């Protein structure tokens, strides 16, 4: 099993920046990819970005492309989300997710953190 803990959320003004962190522990050797999702009040959880653990290749949702950047530190089992040019519509609870083997992030057998709140004021 993989245990995930997010940190770094908080309040920011529009145009500002925040950096989220996700610490992974447990069976981290089996992780194939990790990702970030978010859920705003009254909306479904949505995909934000993913990173493949072995080669570090990344993918970002169109809604955050050019503003957010996902990265990882394999040695520390850490994943990050640098969020720049924040908008009020980025306000949500942000969740860290990890998948093992051939599973994909957000899949039914993936692991979730408890979430961290990001609030962007206009």
N, CA and C atoms as an extended XYZ file, in Angstrom:
366
Properties=species:S:1:pos:R:3:atomname:S:1:resname:S:1:resid:I:1 pbc="F F F"
N         0.843       -1.193        0.000 N   UNK     1
C         0.000        0.000        0.000 CA  UNK     1
C         0.881        1.247        0.000 C   UNK     1
N         0.375        2.304       -0.594 N   UNK     2
C         1.080        3.579       -0.662 CA  UNK     2
C         0.300        4.610        0.146 C   UNK     2
N         1.020        5.324        0.985 N   UNK     3
C         0.401        6.367        1.813 CA  UNK     3
C         0.856        7.729        1.301 C   UNK     3
N        -0.106        8.636        1.118 N   UNK     4
C         0.194        9.939        0.533 CA  UNK     4
C        -0.265       11.056        1.461 C   UNK     4
N         0.575       12.063        1.607 N   UNK     5
C         0.229       13.216        2.438 CA  UNK     5
C         0.551       14.496        1.683 C   UNK     5
N        -0.469       15.321        1.470 N   UNK     6
C        -0.272       16.600        0.775 CA  UNK     6
C         0.016       17.714        1.776 C   UNK     6
N         0.681       18.747        1.296 N   UNK     7
C         0.912       19.949        2.083 CA  UNK     7
C         1.106       21.122        1.129 C   UNK     7
N         1.042       22.323        1.680 N   UNK     8
C         1.329       23.505        0.879 CA  UNK     8
C         0.136       24.298        0.415 C   UNK     8
N        -1.050       23.824        0.698 N   UNK     9
C        -2.230       24.584        0.294 CA  UNK     9
C        -2.376       25.845        1.131 C   UNK     9
N        -3.321       26.674        0.760 N   UNK    10
C        -3.562       27.900        1.503 CA  UNK    10
C        -4.301       28.911        0.677 C   UNK    10
N        -4.148       30.165        1.066 N   UNK    11
C        -4.836       31.270        0.400 CA  UNK    11
C        -3.850       32.063       -0.437 C   UNK    11
N        -4.245       32.380       -1.655 N   UNK    12
C        -3.421       33.193       -2.540 CA  UNK    12
C        -4.311       34.177       -3.277 C   UNK    12
N        -3.724       35.254       -3.716 N   UNK    13
C        -4.452       36.216       -4.535 CA  UNK    13
C        -4.351       35.816       -5.999 C   UNK    13
N        -5.303       36.251       -6.771 N   UNK    14
C        -5.257       35.991       -8.203 CA  UNK    14
C        -3.951       36.534       -8.775 C   UNK    14
N        -3.319       35.724       -9.599 N   UNK    15
C        -2.019       36.068      -10.152 CA  UNK    15
C        -0.849       35.598       -9.329 C   UNK    15
N        -1.129       35.119       -8.131 N   UNK    16
C        -0.091       34.666       -7.236 CA  UNK    16
C         0.311       33.226       -7.483 C   UNK    16
N         1.131       32.699       -6.578 N   UNK    17
C         1.668       31.349       -6.726 CA  UNK    17
C         1.562       30.569       -5.421 C   UNK    17
N         1.458       29.275       -5.564 N   UNK    18
C         1.539       28.332       -4.455 CA  UNK    18
C         2.263       27.090       -4.950 C   UNK    18
N         2.881       26.386       -4.017 N   UNK    19
C         3.531       25.126       -4.354 CA  UNK    19
C         2.993       24.044       -3.435 C   UNK    19
N         2.425       23.025       -4.034 N   UNK    20
C         1.933       21.882       -3.284 CA  UNK    20
C         2.986       20.782       -3.270 C   UNK    20
N         3.019       20.054       -2.174 N   UNK    21
C         3.916       18.904       -2.049 CA  UNK    21
C         3.107       17.675       -1.692 C   UNK    21
N         3.616       16.526       -2.112 N   UNK    22
C         2.995       15.247       -1.772 CA  UNK    22
C         4.108       14.296       -1.362 C   UNK    22
N         4.030       13.821       -0.125 N   UNK    23
C         5.006       12.867        0.380 CA  UNK    23
C         4.425       11.462        0.293 C   UNK    23
N         5.164       10.564       -0.336 N   UNK    24
C         4.726        9.181       -0.486 CA  UNK    24
C         5.530        8.281        0.428 C   UNK    24
N         4.868        7.305        1.018 N   UNK    25
C         5.545        6.324        1.856 CA  UNK    25
C         4.881        4.968        1.661 C   UNK    25
N         5.520        3.936        2.212 N   UNK    26
C         4.997        2.585        2.052 CA  UNK    26
C         5.617        1.919        0.835 C   UNK    26
N         4.808        1.303        0.002 N   UNK    27
C         5.281        0.526       -1.135 CA  UNK    27
C         5.577        1.428       -2.338 C   UNK    27
N         6.432        2.405       -2.120 N   UNK    28
C         6.707        3.385       -3.175 CA  UNK    28
C         7.471        2.785       -4.348 C   UNK    28
N         8.154        1.670       -4.121 N   UNK    29
C         8.929        1.060       -5.201 CA  UNK    29
C         8.023        0.579       -6.326 C   UNK    29
N         6.747        0.358       -6.024 N   UNK    30
C         5.811       -0.153       -7.019 CA  UNK    30
C         5.092        0.939       -7.791 C   UNK    30
N         5.329        2.207       -7.435 N   UNK    31
C         4.618        3.300       -8.102 CA  UNK    31
C         5.085        3.445       -9.544 C   UNK    31
N         4.153        3.604      -10.447 N   UNK    32
C         4.484        3.832      -11.851 CA  UNK    32
C         4.238        5.275      -12.253 C   UNK    32
N         3.219        5.878      -11.687 N   UNK    33
C         2.959        7.279      -11.973 CA  UNK    33
C         2.213        7.910      -10.806 C   UNK    33
N         2.320        9.223      -10.747 N   UNK    34
C         1.612        9.993       -9.735 CA  UNK    34
C         0.933       11.180      -10.403 C   UNK    34
N        -0.041       11.724       -9.708 N   UNK    35
C        -0.744       12.834      -10.315 CA  UNK    35
C        -1.444       13.708       -9.298 C   UNK    35
N        -1.958       14.815       -9.794 N   UNK    36
C        -2.754       15.742       -8.997 CA  UNK    36
C        -4.149       15.841       -9.598 C   UNK    36
N        -5.118       15.856       -8.712 N   UNK    37
C        -6.503       16.080       -9.072 CA  UNK    37
C        -7.032       17.192       -8.182 C   UNK    37
N        -8.166       17.757       -8.562 N   UNK    38
C        -8.774       18.773       -7.711 CA  UNK    38
C       -10.293       18.667       -7.781 C   UNK    38
N       -10.925       19.154       -6.715 N   UNK    39
C       -12.382       19.135       -6.660 CA  UNK    39
C       -12.879       20.421       -6.044 C   UNK    39
N       -13.626       21.168       -6.820 N   UNK    40
C       -14.239       22.394       -6.345 CA  UNK    40
C       -15.621       22.083       -5.777 C   UNK    40
N       -16.137       22.933       -4.900 N   UNK    41
C       -17.454       22.687       -4.311 CA  UNK    41
C       -18.525       22.516       -5.385 C   UNK    41
N       -19.295       21.452       -5.251 N   UNK    42
C       -20.388       21.208       -6.184 CA  UNK    42
C       -19.967       20.658       -7.531 C   UNK    42
N       -18.677       20.351       -7.682 N   UNK    43
C       -18.199       19.846       -8.968 CA  UNK    43
C       -17.525       18.491       -8.769 C   UNK    43
N       -17.396       17.770       -9.865 N   UNK    44
C       -16.721       16.483       -9.804 CA  UNK    44
C       -15.208       16.688       -9.722 C   UNK    44
N       -14.540       15.674       -9.203 N   UNK    45
C       -13.087       15.721       -9.145 CA  UNK    45
C       -12.534       15.728      -10.564 C   UNK    45
N       -11.544       16.585      -10.824 N   UNK    46
C       -10.974       16.666      -12.160 CA  UNK    46
C        -9.469       16.482      -12.132 C   UNK    46
N        -8.976       15.957      -13.211 N   UNK    47
C        -7.542       15.699      -13.399 CA  UNK    47
C        -6.807       17.014      -13.628 C   UNK    47
N        -5.627       17.134      -13.034 N   UNK    48
C        -4.804       18.333      -13.191 CA  UNK    48
C        -3.505       18.029      -13.934 C   UNK    48
N        -2.758       17.048      -13.446 N   UNK    49
C        -1.464       16.745      -14.060 CA  UNK    49
C        -1.004       15.377      -13.602 C   UNK    49
N        -0.073       14.782      -14.364 N   UNK    50
C         0.497       13.494      -14.003 CA  UNK    50
C         1.979       13.480      -14.337 C   UNK    50
N         2.701       12.603      -13.664 N   UNK    51
C         4.126       12.439      -13.928 CA  UNK    51
C         4.460       10.961      -13.836 C   UNK    51
N         5.219       10.483      -14.831 N   UNK    52
C         5.634        9.082      -14.826 CA  UNK    52
C         6.869        8.968      -13.960 C   UNK    52
N         6.827        8.038      -13.034 N   UNK    53
C         7.832        7.998      -11.973 CA  UNK    53
C         9.220        7.655      -12.501 C   UNK    53
N         9.305        6.788      -13.490 N   UNK    54
C        10.614        6.341      -13.955 CA  UNK    54
C        11.355        7.396      -14.764 C   UNK    54
N        10.726        7.969      -15.768 N   UNK    55
C        11.448        8.887      -16.644 CA  UNK    55
C        11.095       10.353      -16.433 C   UNK    55
N        10.132       10.645      -15.567 N   UNK    56
C         9.801       12.032      -15.258 CA  UNK    56
C         8.996       12.754      -16.314 C   UNK    56
N         8.543       12.051      -17.322 N   UNK    57
C         7.717       12.723      -18.329 CA  UNK    57
C         6.401       13.158      -17.695 C   UNK    57
N         5.849       14.224      -18.225 N   UNK    58
C         4.685       14.838      -17.592 CA  UNK    58
C         3.566       15.112      -18.583 C   UNK    58
N         2.397       15.334      -18.046 N   UNK    59
C         1.242       15.767      -18.831 CA  UNK    59
C         0.407       16.681      -17.944 C   UNK    59
N        -0.093       17.764      -18.532 N   UNK    60
C        -0.919       18.714      -17.791 CA  UNK    60
C        -2.252       18.905      -18.497 C   UNK    60
N        -3.289       19.066      -17.727 N   UNK    61
C        -4.597       19.362      -18.298 CA  UNK    61
C        -4.547       20.723      -18.997 C   UNK    61
N        -5.360       20.883      -20.022 N   UNK    62
C        -5.368       22.136      -20.775 CA  UNK    62
C        -5.675       23.338      -19.881 C   UNK    62
N        -6.497       23.121      -18.876 N   UNK    63
C        -6.919       24.218      -18.005 CA  UNK    63
C        -5.770       24.801      -17.182 C   UNK    63
N        -4.687       24.050      -17.020 N   UNK    64
C        -3.563       24.520      -16.214 CA  UNK    64
C        -2.265       24.606      -17.001 C   UNK    64
N        -2.274       24.176      -18.237 N   UNK    65
C        -1.060       24.149      -19.040 CA  UNK    65
C        -0.476       25.552      -19.172 C   UNK    65
N         0.828       25.645      -18.938 N   UNK    66
C         1.494       26.935      -18.998 CA  UNK    66
C         1.476       27.696      -17.686 C   UNK    66
N         0.652       27.252      -16.745 N   UNK    67
C         0.582       27.918      -15.434 CA  UNK    67
C         1.055       27.002      -14.308 C   UNK    67
N         0.725       25.724      -14.395 N   UNK    68
C         1.102       24.758      -13.363 CA  UNK    68
C         2.210       23.858      -13.910 C   UNK    68
N         3.030       23.355      -12.995 N   UNK    69
C         4.098       22.448      -13.398 CA  UNK    69
C         4.267       21.359      -12.354 C   UNK    69
N         4.163       20.109      -12.798 N   UNK    70
C         4.329       18.975      -11.910 CA  UNK    70
C         5.777       18.492      -11.976 C   UNK    70
N         6.297       18.060      -10.835 N   UNK    71
C         7.666       17.541      -10.789 CA  UNK    71
C         7.762       16.522       -9.669 C   UNK    71
N         8.899       15.826       -9.618 N   UNK    72
C         9.072       14.850       -8.551 CA  UNK    72
C        10.525       14.759       -8.164 C   UNK    72
N        10.746       14.213       -6.961 N   UNK    73
C        12.080       13.902       -6.473 CA  UNK    73
C        12.038       12.445       -6.053 C   UNK    73
N        12.562       11.587       -6.914 N   UNK    74
C        12.491       10.143       -6.652 CA  UNK    74
C        13.184        9.758       -5.345 C   UNK    74
N        14.332       10.363       -5.107 N   UNK    75
C        15.127        9.989       -3.936 CA  UNK    75
C        14.369       10.268       -2.632 C   UNK    75
N        13.528       11.304       -2.651 N   UNK    76
C        12.778       11.677       -1.451 CA  UNK    76
C        11.336       11.192       -1.498 C   UNK    76
N        10.955       10.524       -2.584 N   UNK    77
C         9.567       10.084       -2.758 CA  UNK    77
C         8.600       11.253       -2.601 C   UNK    77
N         8.936       12.335       -3.262 N   UNK    78
C         8.129       13.546       -3.192 CA  UNK    78
C         7.651       13.942       -4.581 C   UNK    78
N         6.457       14.500       -4.622 N   UNK    79
C         5.928       15.068       -5.855 CA  UNK    79
C         5.476       16.484       -5.542 C   UNK    79
N         5.559       17.346       -6.552 N   UNK    80
C         5.237       18.749       -6.333 CA  UNK    80
C         4.305       19.264       -7.434 C   UNK    80
N         3.600       20.326       -7.113 N   UNK    81
C         2.818       21.033       -8.110 CA  UNK    81
C         3.067       22.525       -7.902 C   UNK    81
N         3.828       23.116       -8.802 N   UNK    82
C         4.058       24.553       -8.768 CA  UNK    82
C         2.918       25.228       -9.514 C   UNK    82
N         2.198       26.085       -8.828 N   UNK    83
C         1.030       26.744       -9.402 CA  UNK    83
C         1.295       28.242       -9.494 C   UNK    83
N         1.367       28.739      -10.712 N   UNK    84
C         1.596       30.160      -10.962 CA  UNK    84
C         0.381       30.767      -11.658 C   UNK    84
N         0.338       32.077      -11.673 N   UNK    85
C        -0.761       32.792      -12.327 CA  UNK    85
C        -2.113       32.235      -11.902 C   UNK    85
N        -2.276       32.076      -10.616 N   UNK    86
C        -3.490       31.473      -10.085 CA  UNK    86
C        -4.720       32.302      -10.403 C   UNK    86
N        -5.823       31.604      -10.607 N   UNK    87
C        -7.104       32.231      -10.908 CA  UNK    87
C        -8.121       31.796       -9.848 C   UNK    87
N        -9.153       32.596       -9.619 N   UNK    88
C       -10.185       32.185       -8.648 CA  UNK    88
C       -10.779       30.815       -8.977 C   UNK    88
N       -10.861       30.484      -10.249 N   UNK    89
C       -11.423       29.181      -10.626 CA  UNK    89
C       -10.494       28.019      -10.307 C   UNK    89
N        -9.287       28.297       -9.845 N   UNK    90
C        -8.394       27.233       -9.383 CA  UNK    90
C        -8.720       26.827       -7.948 C   UNK    90
N        -9.606       27.554       -7.306 N   UNK    91
C        -9.996       27.226       -5.938 CA  UNK    91
C       -10.612       25.837       -5.878 C   UNK    91
N       -10.038       24.995       -5.032 N   UNK    92
C       -10.484       23.599       -4.926 CA  UNK    92
C        -9.680       22.902       -3.840 C   UNK    92
N       -10.115       21.705       -3.502 N   UNK    93
C        -9.281       20.805       -2.717 CA  UNK    93
C        -8.429       20.019       -3.713 C   UNK    93
N        -7.135       20.025       -3.493 N   UNK    94
C        -6.200       19.351       -4.390 CA  UNK    94
C        -5.758       18.037       -3.751 C   UNK    94
N        -5.831       16.980       -4.558 N   UNK    95
C        -5.518       15.635       -4.087 CA  UNK    95
C        -4.322       15.066       -4.829 C   UNK    95
N        -3.474       14.406       -4.086 N   UNK    96
C        -2.358       13.652       -4.623 CA  UNK    96
C        -2.835       12.224       -4.893 C   UNK    96
N        -2.341       11.645       -5.976 N   UNK    97
C        -2.755       10.297       -6.352 CA  UNK    97
C        -1.555        9.506       -6.856 C   UNK    97
N        -1.536        8.220       -6.570 N   UNK    98
C        -0.443        7.362       -7.031 CA  UNK    98
C        -0.999        6.051       -7.570 C   UNK    98
N        -0.410        5.590       -8.663 N   UNK    99
C        -0.812        4.329       -9.271 CA  UNK    99
C         0.372        3.378       -9.314 C   UNK    99
N         0.063        2.082       -9.237 N   UNK   100
C         1.095        1.052       -9.267 CA  UNK   100
C         1.019        0.273      -10.570 C   UNK   100
N         2.167       -0.258      -10.965 N   UNK   101
C         2.219       -1.143      -12.113 CA  UNK   101
C         1.576       -0.544      -13.357 C   UNK   101
N         0.616       -1.260      -13.914 N   UNK   102
C        -0.040       -0.811      -15.144 CA  UNK   102
C        -1.271        0.041      -14.888 C   UNK   102
N        -1.590        0.265      -13.625 N   UNK   103
C        -2.722        1.130      -13.316 CA  UNK   103
C        -2.405        2.562      -13.717 C   UNK   103
N        -3.428        3.359      -13.846 N   UNK   104
C        -3.254        4.767      -14.179 CA  UNK   104
C        -3.750        5.637      -13.040 C   UNK   104
N        -3.238        6.851      -13.005 N   UNK   105
C        -3.666        7.757      -11.941 CA  UNK   105
C        -5.183        7.951      -12.002 C   UNK   105
N        -5.775        8.017      -10.831 N   UNK   106
C        -7.216        8.178      -10.751 CA  UNK   106
C        -8.005        6.900      -10.915 C   UNK   106
N        -7.306        5.799      -11.184 N   UNK   107
C        -7.992        4.532      -11.363 CA  UNK   107
C        -8.535        3.976      -10.061 C   UNK   107
N        -9.343        2.951      -10.188 N   UNK   108
C       -10.045        2.411       -9.014 CA  UNK   108
C        -9.096        1.812       -7.991 C   UNK   108
N        -7.907        1.414       -8.437 N   UNK   109
C        -6.968        0.819       -7.489 CA  UNK   109
C        -5.839        1.776       -7.111 C   UNK   109
N        -5.968        3.023       -7.506 N   UNK   110
C        -4.930        3.990       -7.151 CA  UNK   110
C        -5.135        4.499       -5.729 C   UNK   110
N        -4.138        5.206       -5.231 N   UNK   111
C        -4.142        5.681       -3.861 CA  UNK   111
C        -4.331        7.194       -3.833 C   UNK   111
N        -5.024        7.649       -2.797 N   UNK   112
C        -5.318        9.067       -2.658 CA  UNK   112
C        -4.801        9.623       -1.339 C   UNK   112
N        -4.375       10.881       -1.380 N   UNK   113
C        -4.096       11.596       -0.153 CA  UNK   113
C        -5.380       12.189        0.411 C   UNK   113
N        -5.246       12.894        1.510 N   UNK   114
C        -6.422       13.437        2.183 CA  UNK   114
C        -6.875       14.767        1.589 C   UNK   114
N        -6.032       15.385        0.778 N   UNK   115
C        -6.380       16.632        0.133 CA  UNK   115
C        -5.881       17.850        0.889 C   UNK   115
N        -5.641       18.919        0.142 N   UNK   116
C        -5.236       20.184        0.727 CA  UNK   116
C        -6.007       21.312        0.020 C   UNK   116
N        -6.513       22.242        0.795 N   UNK   117
C        -7.352       23.298        0.257 CA  UNK   117
C        -6.514       24.406       -0.350 C   UNK   117
N        -6.889       24.804       -1.547 N   UNK   118
C        -6.310       25.968       -2.212 CA  UNK   118
C        -7.440       26.948       -2.484 C   UNK   118
N        -7.282       28.163       -1.996 N   UNK   119
C        -8.283       29.198       -2.205 CA  UNK   119
C        -7.616       30.400       -2.858 C   UNK   119
N        -8.177       30.833       -3.980 N   UNK   120
C        -7.630       31.967       -4.717 CA  UNK   120
C        -8.654       33.091       -4.705 C   UNK   120
N        -8.256       34.220       -4.154 N   UNK   121
C        -9.172       35.360       -4.072 CA  UNK   121
C        -8.958       36.299       -5.253 C   UNK   121
N       -10.036       36.936       -5.655 N   UNK   122
C        -9.951       37.840       -6.814 CA  UNK   122
C        -9.546       39.244       -6.411 C   UNK   122
